[in-house]
Amino acid sequence: MRIILFIASIFLISCGTTQTITEESQMSEVKQWAMDKNFTIESEWAFPLRGNQINLIGNPNYLTVKQDTVSAFLPFFGQRQSGNIMNNEGGIKFEGAPEAYQMIYNQKKQSSVITFKISEKGEHYQVTLTLYDNKNSTININSSQRDLMRYEGTVSARAEEEN
């Protein structure tokens, strides 16, 4: 009887180890994209500062990090403060080299937190990206001329044809 219990416990422990190894390989995939600066986020939800959440499925949007360049096109729902209105596109759009780019991995929350600043046509953005190991993502954008916006979606490796 003891032998059967021993064999059963060994079997259960080995199954648990296999699951942990699989989860760790998935976790490191998103972390590797963040470290390589090679990923794209597509948002499914927008959360304006003043208002309810908005479903973005079917609306084109992206935030892409490709080495030393960050580009984004995200819909904007909110108020624009007075100031220089040079960006007439309505959405949040930028492309260029970010300033103060920093990535920190949070082991406890299993997420990579990336922060940077970028400017486009007289508007300055402070951006915080959170890439979770389960491939979910959050984008927080604080603008010099607009209300704060938050987006939730998924992160993936950049497609090869985007090189």
C-alpha positions, 0 to 999 in steps of 0.5 A: 500500500505504501508503495502505491501511495509513493508512486502516486505522489511521485506521479502528481509531483511530476505533473505539477512540475510540467505545468510550472515549466510550461507557465514559465516558458510562456512568462518569459516569452512576453518578458523577452519581447519587452527586453528586445523592444519588439512587440505590438499592442492592440487594444480592445477597450478604452477607458476615458477619464470622463465616461464609460469604457468603450469597446474598440474591437473592429476599430483599428488601433496599435502601439508598436515598439520596434527597437528604438522607435515607438509608434501609436495610433489610438482613438481618443475619447475625452476632453482636449485642454486649450492649447496648440491644436496642431494634431487634427487627427482626433486620435493619439498618434505619434512615431519616433524615438522615445525619451527616458525609456525604462523597462522593469520586470515585476516578478510578483505581478508577472508583468513588464512595466515600460515607461517613456516620454514622446512628443509629436506636433507640440503635444507631449505624452507620458506613456506607461505600458504594462505587459502581463505574462498572459499576453494582456496589456494596459496602456496609460497615456498622460498628455499635455493637451488631453485627458488621461486615457487608459487602454486594455488589450493584448500584446504580441510579437511584431510580425516578421513582415513589419521588419 
